[in-house]
Amino acid sequence: MKKLIALFAVSAVASTTAVAGVAISGAASVSYDDNGSSPSATSYDADLSFVGTTGSTTVTIGMDVDGSNGTDTFGSLTNGTMGLTNVDMATTIGPVTVSADMFNEASIGTSSGGNQREGTKAEDTGVSISLDAPIGDATLAIDNDGAVTVSGTWSGVTLSHTSKSAGDTTTAAAAIAGMDVSVTNKAGATTWSLGTTVSGVALTLASSQTVTATFGLAGNTMVVSSIPKRTAAAAVAGIEGGIRGTRAVTAKASYATVAISRSLTSGATLAATYNTHDDSLTLKASVAF
């Protein structure tokens, strides 16, 4: 009996010493916004990322650690809340890569057209399988919804085509004469973006008519953005396994922002952003580790 106990103890020690490598990173920021003629406000954000790796398998866990738990009606974390933001696992089996999204979320993205809900809780989790097939430089992938993607780079042009019931998506990107060009056609609707650098100034222009200019200024980085007006739109319900739903969009006049940031010797970054929409000035201190 004692030998069995000793053997179990040795096995336990052996299993605990074979711990996978874990990397921890994060970011935090504090912002003060005078909100123009409205009352001023202070906001904050803190996030952590845990990445565990053993062999060819990686698990990534993200956390929003601002405060107490809470979500909005779309299942997204609200301001001043704490909780998981993502749980993903990826592994390889020979030439096959398997990726699993194990966390239900309703991601909220912001664009010139307004907030967009990427999907509902039930639609978010899933598994995708990609095969590095021996057909030139192409890669084949299929997800749990049955969408098939073929992608690759030929003669400096990166192409991707996804075929699914909700509508095909084709994307092409290339660097031409010092200009980065990207064109996407999704279910018949085409969007594009252009990016280039002129006299040290990085310029971008998108089909949404959004224009940004980024350049250095006496040790600082300044970004000037022009955002076009947006029109109101009603909410669209999502279809499971198909088209993602969208939030209702409120009308908004065009506006511009000017953001100046500087890296401090303390390791933090200080930024000041002026917004013409509400004549507000936001001061933000942030750090990443």
N, C-alpha and C positions, 0 to 999 in steps of 0.2 A: 504494500500500500504506500509506504514511504517513497519507494522507487517511482511509483506512478505519480505521486505528488511532485517529486523532484523533476521528473520528466516533463510534467505539465508546466512547471515553473520555467524550465529552460525553454520550452516551446513558446510560452508567453513572452519571455524576454526577447527571443529571436524575432517574434512577430512585431513587437513594438519597436525594435531597432531598425526594421525595414520600412521606415516611414518615408513616404514619397516626399519629394522636394516641394516646399510650399513657399510661394512668393506673395508678399503683401504690399499693396500700393494703395494710394488714396489721394484725395484732394479736398480742400476746404476753402471757403470764402465767406467774407462778410461784406455786405453792400449797404450803403446809405444813399437814398434817393430823395432829393428835395421835392420831387413830383410837381414842379412848377408852382402853380397857384393852389394846388391841393396840399393837404397835410403831408409832411415828410414821413418816410417809413424806413425801417431797417430790416433787412432780410439776411438769411445765412443759409449755407449749404455745406454738407460734409458727406463724403462717400468713401467707401472702402472696397477694395477688390482683392479676393483671395484666389490664387491660381495654384492648384496642386498638380504635379506632374509625376508620373511613374511610367517609365518606358515610353511608348508612343501614345499614351492616353493622358488627356488633360481635362481637368474639371475646373470651371471658372464660376465663382460665386460673387455676386455684387450686392452691396448693401448701401442703402441710404440711411445715415445715422444721425439725422437732424434732431429727432425728438420722439414723441409718442406715436403709436401706430395710428393709421388713418388713411382712407382712400376716398376718391371722389366717385361720382356715379358711374364712371367708366372704368373703375378699378385701378386707376393710377394713383400713386402716392401724392398726397396733398402737401402743401408747404408745412414745415415743422413736423414732419412725420418720420417714422423709422420703420424699416422693413426691407425685405429682399427685393432686388430689382432685376436679377437674372440668375439662373442656374443652368449652366450648359456643360455638356460633356462631348468630347471628340476623341475618337480612336481610329486606328488603322488596322485593317485585316488584309495583309498583302497589298494589292493595288487599290483596295477599296477603303474609302474614308467614310466613317459613320459619325454624324453629328446629331446630338439630341438636345432640344430646348425643353427643359423640364419645369419651367416656371410660367404660370399663366399671368399675363399682363395685358393691359391695353395701352400701348405706347402712344404718346402724344407728340406729334411733330409740328414745328412751326414753319410756315412758308409765307410768301407774299400773298397767297390766297387764303390765309387764315389757319387756324388749328386743324389738324387732320388726325382722326383716330385711325390708327393702323389696323386695328382689328378688335374683336371682342375677346373676353377671357377664354372662351371655349375654342377660339380659332388659333390661339397663340402658340401652344405647345406643339411639338412635332419632331419628326425625325427625317433627316435628309441623307441620302446615300450618294456619294460621288465615286466615279470610277475613272482612274487615269488610264483611259483606253488607248491602246496602241494604234491610233488613227491620226497620224501626224502629230500636231501640237494641240489637238483638241482634247477637252475634258468633258465627260458626260456626267450629269447629276440628275437625280430624281428625288422628290420629297414625298411626304406621306399623303399629300393631296393629289398626287399623280402628275404634277408639273415636271416636265423634262427640260433641262437646260444644257445647251451645248455652248462652250466658250473656248477661247484661245486667242493667241496673238500671231498674226501673219503680216510680214513686211512692215512691222512697226505699228500696225493697227490692231487694237484689241476689240474683239467682237464677242457678243453674248446674245443668245436667242433662247427665250423661255417659251415653251408651248404649254398652254393650259386652257381649261374650258372657259375661264372668265375673260380670255383675250390674250393674244401673244404679246410678248415684250421683246424688243430688239434694241440693243445698245451698241454704239460704236464710239471708240475713243482713240485719238491719235495726236501726236505732236507734229505739226506742220509748219515749217518755216518759223520756228520759235514760238508757235502758238499752240496751246492745248485746246483741242476741240472735242466735245462730247455731244452726241446726238442720241436721243432715246425716243422710240416709238412704242407707246403702250396702248393696246386696243384701238389703234388708229389715230391716237393723239400724239403729236410730236413735240418734244421739248429739246432745248439745246443750251449749251454754255460755252463760252470762249474765255480763255485766260492767257495773258501774255505779260511780259515785263518790258517797260519802256523807261530808259534812264533811271533804272533802279526802283521804279514804281510798278508794283504788281497790280494789274487791272483784270477784273472779271466782269463779264456781261452775260446775262441769262435771258432766255426767251420770255421770262416773266417780267422783263424790263428792269430787273434789279441790277444795279451797278455798284461795284466796290473798288476802291483804290487803297492799296497798302504801301506805305513807304516809311523809311527811317527819318527821324527828325531829332537831331542833337542828342543821340543816344536813346531816344524813345521810338516807339512804333506807333504810327498813326494810321487809322483805318477810317475812310470816309465812305459812307454807304448811302445810296439813293434807293428808296423802296417805293414802288408805284402804288397807286390806290387799289383797293380791292372792293368788289361788289358783294352784296349780300347773297347768301345761298342757303337753301334749306338742308337739314340733316338728311343723310342717306343711310339706311340700315345696311349692315353688313350681311353677306351671304356666306354661311359656313363652307369652308373649302373653296371659296371663290373670291368675289370682289370684296375688299375691305370697306367697312362703313366709314362715314365721315361725320364730323360734328357740323352743326349749323355755323355758318360764317357770317359775321356782322360786317357791315360796310365800314370802310376806313379810308380817310383821305391819304394821299401820298405824303411822305415825310422823309427826312434825312437824319442820319446820325454821324457824329464825329467822336471817335474813341481814341484816346491816347493812353498807352500803357508803357510801363518801365519796370525792368527787373531790378530788384533791390539786393544789396549785399547780404541781407538777412535770409535770402532764398525765396522771399515772397515776391509777388508781382502786384504793383499798384496801377489801377486803371481808372480813368475818368471818361465818362460817356455823356455827350450832350445830345438830346433828342428834340427835334423841332416839333414833333407831334404834340407834346404837352409842355414844351419849353422847360424840360427837366434836366437836371444834372445828377448823374449817379457816380459815386465813388466806391470802388470795389478793391479790396485786398484779398488776394488768393495765394494758395500754396499747393504744390503737388509733390508727392513723395513716392 
